[in-house]
Amino acid sequence: MKLLLIEDNLAMQASLQRSLQRRGIAVALCGDGRQALDAWAASAPDVVLLDLTLPGLDGLQVLQKARQAGFAAPVIILTARGTVGDRVLGLKTGADDYLPKPFDLDELEARVRALHRRSQSGAATPGSAAGVGTLPAFGGLRADPDSGAVYFEGRALDLAPREAALLRALLERPGRAIAKEQLLERVFPHADEIQPDAVEVVVYRLRKKIAHLGVELVTLRGLGYLLKSLE
């Protein structure tokens, strides 16, 4: 696995690089927000660890520009800012997870590996349309239970790991509402401090991506979310 650490604290750079490389993770370093996109492109990371407080551009600006440029690697934000508003803003900008400083190295490694597994699963493609998994079709959508990828009429959808996790959960109960708290457990399985409202950010992004597929992601106030066919 290749990881890019975007962090301006040299002591933390050295410590994390040494510790993670001992655990079998190759680590590239960048300490400046203005150089972050070039480092991202050059290192082609599987996962990015991104500090919010950087010289040149702050972490949220880096993340926004990266997503606009099509950089899809999952991102874990590392920061001393620990408020719910900061976490939700980071997730809305395109982050996949959030770990406030100080953090435990074992927890960081677990989150990095979990994101990597989910992103690899989401990138998988089937050998044929018939090879797509066993979940019931709904509006042309199917989820592969082995890879975790979601397909529309046999074509893999370009979804971020959390978007794919949310859609898989909804596909298990098409036409039936799933509570926000239940979706939180599926979409943010390792994020104990994430608030249920963070699900709304993922719902917003997923809703835009499936709007043209003839399927609507409906919000039922007080009940949760469900998939509804427009046909």
SULGI-V644402 format. One line per field, one symbol per residue. ss: DSSP state (@ for helix, = for strand, . for the rest). phi: phi as a letter, one per 40 degrees, with the letter a starting at -180 (. if undefined). burial: # if it has 9 or more other ideal C-beta (glycine too) atoms within 8 Angstrom, else .. A space follows every 50 residues. Layout:
ss->???
phi->???
burial->???
This chain:
ss->.=====...@@@@@@@@@@@@@...=====.=@@@@@@@@@@@...==== =...=...@@@@@@@@@@.....======....@@@@@@@@@@...==== ....@@@@@@@@@@@@@@@@@@@.....@@@......=..===......= ==..==....@@@@@@@@@@@......=.@@@@@@@@..........@@@ @@@@@@@@@@@@@.======...======..
phi->.bbbbbacccccdccccccccccgbcbcbabbcccccccccccfccabbb cccbcgbccccdcccccccgcbdcbbcbaccbccdcccccccchcbaabc ccbccccdccccccccccccccccbccacccccbcdcafgcabccccgcb bbfgbcccbcdcccccccccccbcgbcbcdcccdcccbcbbccccdcccc ccddccdccbcccgbbcbcbdgbhbacbccc
burial->########....#..##.###...#.#######.###.##..#.###### ####..###########...#.#######......######.######## ..#...##########.#####.#.#.....#..#..#######...### ##...##.#############.##...#.#.###.###.##..#...##. #######.##..#.###..#...######..
